[in-house]
Amino acid sequence: MPHFESYDKVCEYMDSLGLFSMDMGLGRMEAFWQHRGMPDIPVVHVVGTNGKGSTSTFFESVARAHGVRTGLFTSPHLVTPRERIRIDGEMLNPAVWTRLANMVLDTPGGSELTYFEFQTCLAMLAFIDANVDVAVMEAGMGGRYDATNVFIPGLTLFVAIGMDHEAVLGNTLQAIALDKAGAMHEGGKAITGAQNPEALNVLFSQAQAVGADLAFADDMVPRLTEDLGLRGQYQRRNARLAVAGWLAAAERLGIDSDYSTIAEGLRQAFIAGRFHSVQLERMPPLILDGAHNPHALEALSRTLKEENIRPKALVFGCMADKDIPRMVPLLLGMTDGPIFCPPIAWQRAANPADLVAVLGDKAEAVESITEALQRVAKYSGSVLVCGSLYLLAAFYELYPEFLSRKPQ
């Protein structure tokens, strides 16, 4: 008899594991794949702090444009865990999730996996099942002990490394970089985008220590002028890293890479919640962005200036463990209008009243995302909804048609 009879039961089980329950180490993953047999699918591993999802998406879109059958594993999701696993750009249907989840638990050690490990194993089983040509795996938090690192990828892409998840990875940039640098393996190829010098030194030291080949994306792709499906000047850095990764992967896979096809792949890339413009009836234009830490807010602020957008109002919320004092001047500098702070349905969320206390007179606590949208309806210019992905999830739950370019 199967463990799960429906996708809803799978979700209930995953919820019972605890979204943020962590037990660092690869022992459970190694035991699971020892029983199943390590897959031989080429893996592209995307590691770092800000830009992992965008870089993964750019790479996958470019690969798919070349006719490559792709698997993509990203996190977190906005509304449904189905967003995390895609084959050729499409989410798996619930019945496939249910079947694969039963395969995970039928494997010795499957019941011992954490939330993220369970989904990582399910994703790779999906990629094996679909016979993909390449699996693009976004690291969840770190590098060395991240569940995605069990597959010993031949190609590792490093986005910008910054301060985040300090309680788990360490409270210095060097400590965080050292953990993420642990994703490199002997004989593997690694490519990095622009890095803080301290983080870059760690990457080079680790590459030398393990015998990995570390290259610069900017040396491989000196200039990128194509239109991008993801807006923002900072996305050009992510796109350059993705293209550099694609060139390396295409050579290994024996695929002829075409410049116009690369450009088409970059244009087709899409992620909900990454400077995502939407238009609701009788509402001002909304810009949705999951900038939830100082580094991401700085990039968002630059993009607004580049596109000559000055939001008439903000809707903002974040987790309580973020560096809120550093975020305050960035938020205040984005608008001359009010900042509405609705509650976020998550135990780690900052209390709206606490946010208002540090944001000052421009800020106001509201009862819900719905009330926040009602309050901004009177404005004629753009309104920015930013911060925690859980805040954005509340919007997409109301308007799921915006989760993809075409309705699911």
C-alpha positions in Angstrom: 0.0 0.0 0.0 1.5 3.4 -0.9 2.5 5.8 1.8 0.6 8.7 0.1 -2.7 8.5 -1.7 -2.7 12.1 -3.0 -0.5 15.2 -3.4 -2.2 16.9 -0.5 -1.0 14.0 1.7 2.5 14.5 0.4 2.3 18.2 1.4 1.0 17.3 4.8 4.0 15.0 5.3 6.5 17.6 4.1 4.9 20.2 6.5 5.3 17.7 9.3 9.1 17.6 8.6 9.4 21.3 9.3 10.4 23.8 6.6 13.3 25.1 8.5 14.3 21.9 10.3 18.0 21.5 9.6 20.6 18.9 10.5 23.8 19.8 8.7 25.7 16.9 7.1 25.4 14.7 4.0 25.1 11.4 5.8 21.4 10.9 5.1 21.7 11.9 1.5 24.7 9.7 0.9 22.9 6.7 2.5 19.8 7.3 0.4 21.7 7.4 -2.9 23.9 4.5 -1.9 20.8 2.4 -1.8 19.4 3.8 -5.1 22.7 4.2 -7.0 24.2 7.6 -7.6 22.6 9.1 -10.8 24.9 9.8 -13.7 23.0 12.9 -14.9 25.3 15.9 -15.5 24.6 18.4 -12.7 25.1 22.1 -12.7 25.2 23.4 -9.1 24.4 27.0 -8.4 25.7 28.3 -5.1 26.0 31.6 -3.3 23.8 34.2 -1.5 21.8 36.5 -3.9 21.0 35.5 -7.5 21.0 31.7 -7.3 17.4 31.4 -8.6 17.9 33.9 -11.4 21.2 32.3 -12.5 19.6 28.8 -12.4 16.6 30.1 -14.4 18.8 31.8 -17.0 20.9 28.7 -17.5 17.9 26.4 -17.8 16.2 28.7 -20.3 19.3 29.0 -22.5 19.9 25.2 -22.3 16.2 24.5 -23.2 16.4 27.0 -26.1 19.2 24.8 -27.5 16.9 21.7 -27.4 18.4 20.3 -24.2 16.0 18.4 -22.0 16.3 20.1 -18.7 15.5 19.5 -15.0 15.4 22.5 -12.7 15.3 22.4 -8.9 15.0 25.8 -7.1 13.8 27.1 -3.7 11.9 28.4 -2.0 8.4 28.3 -3.5 5.7 31.0 -3.4 2.4 29.1 -3.3 3.0 25.4 -4.0 6.1 23.1 -3.6 5.4 22.1 -7.2 7.2 25.3 -8.2 10.5 23.9 -7.0 10.8 21.1 -9.6 10.4 21.6 -13.3 11.0 19.5 -16.4 11.6 21.5 -19.6 10.2 24.5 -17.8 7.0 22.8 -16.6 5.9 21.9 -13.1 5.2 18.2 -12.4 1.6 17.3 -12.1 0.3 16.3 -8.6 0.1 12.6 -9.5 3.8 12.5 -10.5 4.7 14.2 -7.2 2.7 11.6 -5.3 4.3 8.7 -7.2 7.8 10.0 -6.7 7.2 10.8 -3.0 6.2 7.2 -2.5 9.5 6.2 -4.2 11.4 8.3 -1.7 9.8 6.7 1.3 10.2 3.2 -0.2 13.9 3.7 -0.3 15.8 2.8 2.9 16.6 6.0 4.7 13.9 8.0 2.9 11.9 8.4 6.1 15.0 10.0 7.8 15.3 12.9 5.3 14.7 16.5 6.3 12.2 18.7 4.4 14.8 20.0 1.9 16.5 16.6 1.6 13.2 15.0 0.8 12.5 17.4 -2.0 16.1 17.2 -3.3 15.8 13.4 -3.6 12.3 13.7 -5.2 13.7 16.2 -7.7 16.5 14.0 -8.8 14.1 11.0 -9.1 12.0 13.2 -11.3 15.0 14.1 -13.5 16.0 10.4 -13.8 12.4 9.5 -14.6 12.2 12.2 -17.3 15.7 11.3 -18.7 16.9 14.9 -18.6 20.1 15.8 -20.3 21.2 18.2 -17.5 20.0 18.9 -14.0 20.3 22.5 -12.7 20.3 22.3 -8.9 20.1 25.5 -6.8 21.7 25.1 -3.4 19.4 25.7 -0.5 21.5 27.5 2.0 25.2 26.7 2.1 27.5 24.6 -0.1 29.6 22.0 1.5 26.8 20.3 3.5 23.9 21.3 1.3 21.8 18.4 0.2 22.3 19.3 -3.4 26.1 18.8 -3.1 25.7 15.0 -2.7 25.7 14.6 -6.5 29.3 15.8 -6.9 28.5 18.2 -9.8 31.0 18.6 -12.6 30.1 22.3 -12.9 29.6 24.8 -10.0 28.4 28.4 -10.5 29.1 30.9 -7.7 26.8 33.9 -7.5 27.7 36.8 -5.2 28.4 35.6 -1.6 27.2 37.9 1.1 26.0 37.9 4.7 22.9 35.8 5.3 21.9 32.8 7.4 24.7 33.8 9.9 23.2 31.6 12.6 23.9 28.5 10.6 26.8 29.4 8.3 28.8 31.7 10.5 28.9 35.4 11.4 31.7 36.5 9.1 31.9 36.7 5.3 35.0 34.4 5.4 33.1 31.7 7.3 30.1 31.9 5.0 32.3 31.9 1.9 34.3 28.9 3.2 31.0 26.9 3.6 29.8 27.7 0.1 33.3 27.1 -1.4 33.0 23.6 -0.1 30.7 22.9 -3.1 33.8 22.6 -5.3 35.1 19.1 -6.0 38.3 17.6 -7.2 38.6 17.8 -11.0 35.4 19.9 -11.2 34.9 23.1 -13.1 33.8 26.2 -11.1 32.9 29.6 -12.5 32.3 32.7 -10.3 30.6 36.0 -10.9 31.7 39.2 -9.2 32.7 38.7 -5.6 33.8 40.6 -2.6 37.6 40.3 -2.5 37.5 38.4 0.9 35.0 35.8 -0.5 37.0 35.6 -3.8 40.2 34.7 -1.8 38.4 31.9 -0.1 37.1 30.5 -3.4 40.5 30.5 -4.9 42.1 28.9 -1.9 39.5 26.2 -1.8 39.8 25.6 -5.6 43.6 25.1 -5.2 43.1 22.9 -2.1 40.7 20.4 -3.9 42.2 20.7 -7.4 39.2 22.4 -9.0 39.4 24.7 -12.0 38.0 28.1 -11.1 37.3 30.7 -13.8 35.7 34.2 -14.0 32.4 34.6 -15.8 33.5 38.1 -16.9 36.5 36.7 -18.7 34.4 34.1 -20.5 31.5 36.5 -21.4 33.0 40.0 -21.5 29.9 41.8 -22.6 26.2 41.1 -22.6 23.8 43.4 -24.4 20.8 41.1 -25.0 17.3 41.8 -23.7 16.7 39.8 -20.5 13.4 38.2 -19.4 14.3 39.2 -15.8 14.6 43.0 -15.3 17.3 44.9 -13.5 20.9 45.8 -14.2 22.0 43.3 -11.6 20.4 40.5 -13.5 23.0 41.1 -16.2 25.6 39.7 -13.8 23.5 36.7 -13.2 22.9 36.2 -16.9 26.6 36.5 -17.7 27.4 33.8 -15.1 24.6 31.6 -16.5 25.9 32.1 -20.1 29.5 31.4 -19.0 28.2 28.2 -17.3 26.3 27.2 -20.4 29.3 27.6 -22.6 31.3 25.3 -20.3 28.4 22.8 -20.1 27.8 22.8 -23.8 31.4 22.0 -24.5 31.2 19.1 -22.0 27.9 17.9 -23.4 29.1 18.1 -27.0 26.4 20.7 -28.0 27.0 23.4 -30.6 26.1 26.7 -28.9 24.5 29.4 -31.0 24.6 33.1 -30.1 21.1 33.9 -31.3 19.7 30.9 -29.4 21.5 32.0 -26.2 19.8 35.4 -26.7 16.4 33.8 -27.1 16.9 31.8 -23.9 17.8 34.9 -22.0 14.7 36.7 -23.3 12.4 33.8 -22.3 13.7 33.5 -18.7 11.0 34.2 -16.1 10.6 34.0 -12.3 7.6 35.3 -10.4 8.6 37.8 -7.8 11.8 39.1 -9.4 11.0 42.7 -10.3 7.7 41.3 -11.6 5.3 43.9 -13.0 1.6 43.0 -12.9 -1.5 44.9 -13.6 -4.8 44.4 -11.7 -8.1 45.9 -12.6 -8.7 49.3 -11.1 -5.2 49.3 -9.5 -1.9 51.1 -10.1 0.9 49.1 -11.7 2.4 46.8 -9.1 6.1 45.7 -8.9 6.6 42.5 -6.9 10.1 41.7 -5.7 11.4 39.3 -3.1 14.3 41.6 -1.9 14.5 40.5 1.7 17.9 41.4 2.9 20.1 44.6 2.6 22.1 43.2 -0.4 19.0 42.5 -2.4 17.3 45.8 -1.4 20.4 47.7 -2.7 20.1 45.9 -6.0 16.3 46.7 -6.1 16.9 50.3 -5.4 19.4 50.5 -8.2 17.0 48.9 -10.6 14.2 51.3 -9.7 16.6 54.2 -10.5 17.8 52.7 -13.7 14.2 52.3 -14.9 13.3 55.8 -13.7 10.6 54.4 -11.4 9.8 56.2 -8.1 7.1 54.1 -6.4 4.2 56.1 -5.0 3.9 53.7 -2.1 5.5 50.5 -0.7 4.0 47.4 0.8 6.7 45.7 2.9 7.3 42.8 5.3 10.2 40.7 6.3 11.5 38.1 8.8 12.5 39.2 12.2 16.0 37.8 12.0 17.0 40.0 9.0 19.3 43.0 9.4 16.3 45.4 9.6 18.3 48.5 10.8 20.4 48.3 7.5 17.2 47.9 5.5 15.4 50.9 6.9 17.3 53.7 5.0 17.0 51.7 1.8 13.3 51.4 2.1 12.8 55.0 3.1 14.9 56.1 0.1 12.7 54.3 -2.4 9.5 56.3 -2.0 8.2 59.6 -0.9 4.9 58.0 0.0 3.6 55.7 2.7 4.9 52.2 3.6 2.2 49.7 4.5 3.3 46.7 6.7 0.8 43.8 6.7 1.4 40.7 8.9 3.0 37.6 7.4 1.7 34.2 8.3 4.9 32.7 9.5 6.4 32.4 13.0 9.7 34.1 12.1 8.0 37.1 10.6 8.7 40.6 12.0 5.7 42.1 13.8 4.2 45.0 11.6 4.1 47.2 14.7 7.9 46.7 15.2 8.6 47.5 11.6 6.5 50.7 11.9 8.4 51.7 15.0 11.8 51.6 13.1 10.5 52.9 9.8 8.9 56.0 11.4 6.0 58.3 10.4 5.8 57.1 6.8 4.9 53.6 7.8 1.6 52.1 8.9 0.6 48.7 10.0 -2.4 47.1 8.2 -4.4 44.0 8.8 -3.6 42.1 5.6 -2.1 42.1 2.2 -5.7 42.7 0.9 -6.0 45.8 3.0 -2.6 47.0 1.8 -3.7 46.7 -1.8 -6.9 48.5 -1.0 -5.0 51.3 0.5 -2.7 51.8 -2.5 -5.5 51.6 -5.1 -5.8 55.4 -5.2 -2.3 56.0 -6.5 -1.7 56.6 -10.2 1.9 55.6 -10.3 3.7 52.3 -9.6 3.5 50.7 -6.2 6.2 48.4 -4.9 5.4 45.2 -3.0 8.7 43.8 -1.6 10.4 41.9 1.2 9.8 38.4 2.3 8.8 35.8 -0.2 6.0 34.9 2.2 4.6 38.4 1.7 4.7 37.8 -2.1 3.2 34.4 -1.6 0.1 36.0 0.0 -0.3 38.1 -3.1 0.2 35.1 -5.5 -2.3 33.1 -3.5 -4.9 35.8 -4.3 -3.8 36.0 -7.9 -2.2 32.7 -8.9 -2.5 33.5 -12.6 0.6 35.7 -12.2 2.8 32.8 -11.1 3.7 32.0 -14.7 3.6 33.8 -18.0 0.9 31.6 -19.2 -1.9 30.4 -16.8 -1.4 27.0 -15.4 
